């Protein structure tokens, strides 16, 4: 459970950092508007940058924001009645969920495509 709370907190702060970047506001003004501590904002920004650098070194070459803005990976989503699934969480907050019966080659191909797109 503690691991899940940590992941939820990380996803929350990734969202906060993205909203600030998209807002066009200075960090100080954004933090005041959102009632967020400036030191907490910068601490999480540094922490997530360090985690991304360790987990996916290619992120250092290009910012995560420009990757998401310039590289699109086609995805086909199909409804499924299957209850059992496999969920893969990537460092940048990308989640892949597939039926547990997925062909391992298909999953490997998907992960390879994400790596080639520099999403890790």
C-alpha positions in Angstrom: 0.0 0.0 0.0 2.8 2.4 0.8 4.2 1.9 -2.7 0.9 2.8 -4.2 0.7 6.0 -2.2 4.2 7.0 -3.3 3.2 6.4 -6.9 0.0 8.4 -6.5 1.9 11.3 -5.0 4.5 11.1 -7.8 1.7 11.2 -10.5 0.0 14.1 -8.6 3.2 16.2 -8.7 3.9 15.3 -12.3 0.5 16.7 -13.1 1.2 19.9 -11.0 4.5 20.4 -12.9 2.8 20.0 -16.2 -0.1 22.3 -15.3 2.4 25.0 -14.3 4.3 24.6 -17.5 1.1 24.8 -19.5 -0.2 27.8 -17.5 2.3 30.3 -18.7 2.5 31.6 -15.2 5.8 32.0 -13.2 6.3 29.3 -10.6 5.8 31.8 -7.8 2.4 33.0 -9.2 1.3 29.5 -10.0 2.1 28.3 -6.5 0.3 31.2 -4.9 -2.8 30.6 -7.2 -2.8 26.8 -6.4 -1.9 27.2 -2.7 1.3 25.2 -3.2 4.5 25.7 -1.3 7.3 27.0 -3.6 9.9 24.9 -1.9 7.8 21.8 -2.3 7.3 22.6 -5.9 11.0 22.9 -6.6 11.8 19.9 -4.4 9.4 17.7 -6.4 10.7 19.1 -9.7 14.2 18.2 -8.8 13.2 14.8 -7.4 11.2 13.8 -10.5 14.0 15.0 -12.8 16.5 12.8 -10.9 14.2 9.8 -11.1 13.6 10.3 -14.8 17.4 10.6 -15.4 18.0 7.3 -13.7 15.0 5.4 -15.1 15.2 6.7 -18.7 18.5 8.5 -19.6 17.2 9.6 -23.0 14.9 12.1 -21.2 17.9 14.2 -20.4 18.4 14.9 -24.1 15.0 16.4 -24.6 12.5 17.6 -22.0 9.5 15.4 -21.2 7.2 18.2 -22.3 8.7 18.4 -25.8 8.7 14.7 -26.2 5.0 14.5 -25.4 4.3 17.5 -27.7 6.3 16.2 -30.7 6.2 12.4 -30.6 2.9 10.6 -30.9 2.7 6.9 -30.7 -0.4 5.4 -32.3 -2.5 3.3 -29.9 -5.6 1.2 -30.6 -7.9 0.8 -27.7 -10.5 -1.9 -27.8 -13.1 -2.7 -25.1 -12.5 -5.9 -23.2 -14.6 -8.0 -20.9 -11.6 -9.7 -19.5 -11.0 -9.0 -15.8 -7.4 -10.2 -15.4 -4.8 -7.7 -16.9 -1.2 -6.8 -16.9 -0.3 -3.2 -16.0 3.1 -1.7 -16.8 4.0 1.7 -15.3 6.8 3.6 -17.0 8.8 6.3 -15.2 7.2 9.2 -16.9 3.8 8.3 -15.7 2.8 6.3 -18.8 0.7 3.3 -18.0 0.1 0.3 -20.3 -2.7 -2.1 -19.4 -3.3 -5.2 -21.4 -5.2 -8.4 -21.0 -3.2 -11.1 -19.1 -3.6 -13.3 -22.2 -1.7 -10.8 -24.4 0.8 -12.4 -26.8 4.2 -11.7 -25.3 5.5 -10.6 -28.7 2.8 -8.0 -29.0 3.7 -6.6 -25.6 7.4 -6.6 -26.5 6.6 -4.8 -29.8 4.7 -2.2 -27.9 7.5 -1.6 -25.4 10.0 -1.5 -28.2 7.9 1.2 -30.0 7.8 3.3 -26.8 11.6 3.0 -26.4 12.1 4.0 -30.1 9.8 7.0 -29.5 12.1 7.9 -26.6 9.3 7.4 -24.1 11.5 4.9 -22.4 
